[in-house]
Amino acid sequence: MPERTATIASKVGLHARPATIFVQAVTDRGLPVTIRKGNGPAGNAASILAVMALGAGNGEQVTLSAEGDRADQVLDDLVQLLETDLDI
């Protein structure tokens, strides 16, 4: 299963608006994606509750993994999104 690490660029971290944008992007991709912070448990990246429960702040790293034919491209797209300031 492919994995990628992303550094959260949004000033407020993965909270409220940035988390909503990220979860919507995961849902739009149509593949199962998980997200975890550090050595914590992996959660469903399409769940706003799971993403916000991570408590991932600005500058912290999260690890994404996905399954499916387009997993590498989907992960690359999601990493790019997380590494963009979504607070605007």
C-alpha positions in Angstrom: 0.0 0.0 0.0 1.6 3.3 -1.1 2.2 5.9 1.6 3.1 9.6 1.6 4.1 12.0 4.3 2.8 15.6 4.3 3.6 18.7 6.4 0.5 20.7 7.3 0.8 24.2 5.8 -2.5 25.7 7.0 -1.9 28.1 9.9 -4.8 26.6 11.9 -3.7 23.0 11.1 -6.3 20.5 10.0 -9.2 22.2 11.7 -12.5 23.5 10.4 -12.1 24.9 6.8 -8.8 23.1 5.9 -10.1 19.8 7.2 -13.4 20.2 5.3 -11.5 20.9 2.1 -9.2 17.9 2.6 -12.0 15.5 3.4 -14.0 16.6 0.4 -10.9 16.1 -1.8 -10.5 12.6 -0.4 -14.2 11.8 -1.0 -14.0 13.1 -4.6 -11.0 10.7 -5.4 -13.2 7.7 -4.7 -10.4 5.6 -3.1 -10.0 4.4 0.5 -7.5 6.7 2.1 -6.2 6.6 5.7 -4.4 9.3 7.7 -2.4 9.2 10.8 -0.3 11.5 12.9 3.0 10.1 14.2 2.7 6.6 15.5 -1.0 7.0 16.2 -3.7 4.9 14.8 -4.8 5.4 11.2 -8.2 6.9 10.6 -10.5 7.2 7.6 -9.4 10.4 5.8 -12.9 10.8 4.3 -14.3 11.3 7.9 -14.2 14.9 9.1 -14.3 13.6 12.7 -11.3 11.3 12.2 -9.3 14.1 10.5 -10.1 16.7 13.2 -9.5 14.3 16.0 -5.9 14.0 14.9 -5.2 17.5 16.2 -2.6 18.0 13.5 -1.3 21.5 13.7 0.7 23.8 11.4 4.1 22.3 10.6 3.2 18.8 11.9 3.4 15.8 9.7 0.8 13.3 8.8 1.0 10.0 6.8 -1.5 9.1 4.2 -2.0 5.7 2.6 -4.3 4.5 -0.1 -5.4 1.4 -2.0 -6.4 1.2 -5.6 -5.2 1.6 -9.2 -4.6 5.3 -8.9 -3.3 5.3 -5.3 0.0 6.9 -6.1 -1.5 9.8 -8.0 -4.3 10.3 -5.4 -1.7 10.5 -2.6 0.5 12.9 -4.5 -2.6 15.2 -5.1 -3.6 15.0 -1.4 -0.1 15.8 -0.2 0.0 18.8 -2.4 -3.3 20.0 -1.0 -2.1 19.5 2.6 1.1 21.4 1.9 -0.9 24.4 0.7 -2.2 27.0 3.1 -6.0 26.3 3.0 -6.9 29.1 5.4 -7.7 31.6 2.6 
